[in-house]
Structure formats: structure tokens, C-alpha cells
Amino acid sequence: MPAQIVKVSPGKIDPECMEVTLRMLPSKLEQLLGKREAIEIYKGQGNDWYKYPCFTPAPTKLARFLKSIYRGWEFRHIQYQFKLNGRRAS
């Protein structure tokens, strides 16, 4: 399932923790089988990502994508906004 970034915000308890809301889009085959898009929230930092609120570990492919949002150069604009929001929250 391809994922679209909906929202990125700092965690409420831990300011280093990132909360990422994703829209999970089904593939054409999954649409034919009746699967619909879903909104999912993931929390974590670095290599450790969990689905919120049940705190089950994120799938490996998705965890790599979330790690790239947290540290990758292609998402620097999101990281910059995240750091600004983290400073305002403290």
C-alpha cells in the first residue's frame, strides 16, 4: 500500500518522539478486492516505530519509510517544521 503523509507532529510526552499520520492507499488489485484507504498513526524515532494506539511494531518497509521521514535528507523540510514545533511545545 502506498502511503501519503498527512501530518507530522512532536509527541506529547517525549519531544524527541515523532507522531506521523499516514493515509494508506490500496493498490488497484486491493481496490478490486474491496479494500479502502485508511488513516493510520505511527509514533517513534530512529529505527523504533509503532502503530498508535495499540503500539504494535510497524512493518519493516513502512519502518524504513518512517525512518527516512525522521532522518532522511529528502524530508528536511518536514524535520525543520518538526523541530520548530518541538521548541514551541517545550
C-alpha positions as CSV (number, residue, x, y, z in Angstrom):
1,M,0.0,0.0,0.0
2,P,1.4,3.4,-0.9
3,A,1.4,5.9,1.9
4,Q,0.8,9.7,1.8
5,I,2.0,11.9,4.7
6,V,-1.0,13.7,6.2
7,K,0.5,15.2,9.4
8,V,3.8,15.2,11.3
9,S,3.9,16.5,14.9
10,P,6.1,16.0,18.0
11,G,5.0,13.5,20.7
12,K,3.0,14.9,23.6
13,I,5.1,13.2,26.3
14,D,8.5,12.9,24.6
15,P,9.5,15.9,22.4
16,E,12.1,13.7,20.5
17,C,9.3,11.3,19.5
18,M,7.7,12.0,16.2
19,E,4.0,11.3,15.5
20,V,3.3,10.7,11.8
21,T,-0.2,10.4,10.4
22,L,-0.3,8.5,7.1
23,R,-3.1,7.8,4.5
24,M,-2.6,4.2,3.3
25,L,-3.9,3.9,-0.2
26,P,-4.8,0.4,-1.6
27,S,-3.4,-0.8,-4.9
28,K,-5.7,-1.5,-7.9
29,L,-5.9,-5.2,-7.0
30,E,-6.7,-4.4,-3.4
31,Q,-9.4,-2.0,-4.5
32,L,-10.9,-4.8,-6.6
33,L,-10.9,-7.0,-3.6
34,G,-12.8,-4.3,-1.6
35,K,-10.1,-2.7,0.5
36,R,-10.4,1.0,1.2
37,E,-8.0,3.7,2.2
38,A,-7.2,4.0,5.9
39,I,-5.7,6.7,8.1
40,E,-3.0,5.3,10.4
41,I,-0.9,7.0,13.1
42,Y,2.7,5.9,13.9
43,K,4.9,7.1,16.7
44,G,8.6,6.7,17.2
45,Q,12.1,7.8,16.4
46,G,15.1,6.4,14.5
47,N,14.5,2.7,14.0
48,D,11.7,2.2,16.5
49,W,8.2,2.8,15.1
50,Y,4.9,1.7,16.5
51,K,1.3,1.9,15.4
52,Y,-0.7,4.1,17.7
53,P,-2.8,3.4,19.9
54,C,-2.1,-0.4,20.1
55,F,1.7,0.0,19.9
56,T,2.3,-2.9,17.6
57,P,5.6,-2.6,15.7
58,A,5.4,-1.1,12.2
59,P,6.0,-3.3,9.2
60,T,9.7,-3.3,8.1
61,K,9.1,-1.5,4.8
62,L,7.0,1.1,6.5
63,A,9.5,1.5,9.3
64,R,12.2,2.3,6.7
65,F,9.9,5.0,5.2
66,L,9.2,6.4,8.6
67,K,12.9,6.5,9.5
68,S,13.6,8.4,6.3
69,I,11.0,10.9,7.3
70,Y,12.7,11.2,10.7
71,R,16.3,11.4,9.4
72,G,16.4,11.4,5.5
73,W,17.7,14.4,3.5
74,E,14.6,14.3,1.2
75,F,12.3,15.2,4.1
76,R,14.4,18.1,5.6
77,H,11.5,20.5,5.2
78,I,9.4,18.3,7.5
79,Q,12.2,17.8,10.0
80,Y,12.7,21.6,10.2
81,Q,9.0,22.2,10.9
82,F,9.0,19.3,13.5
83,K,12.0,20.9,15.3
84,L,10.2,24.3,15.3
85,N,7.0,22.8,16.7
86,G,9.1,20.8,19.3
87,R,10.6,24.1,20.6
88,R,7.3,25.8,20.9
89,A,5.8,22.9,22.8
90,S,8.5,22.9,25.5
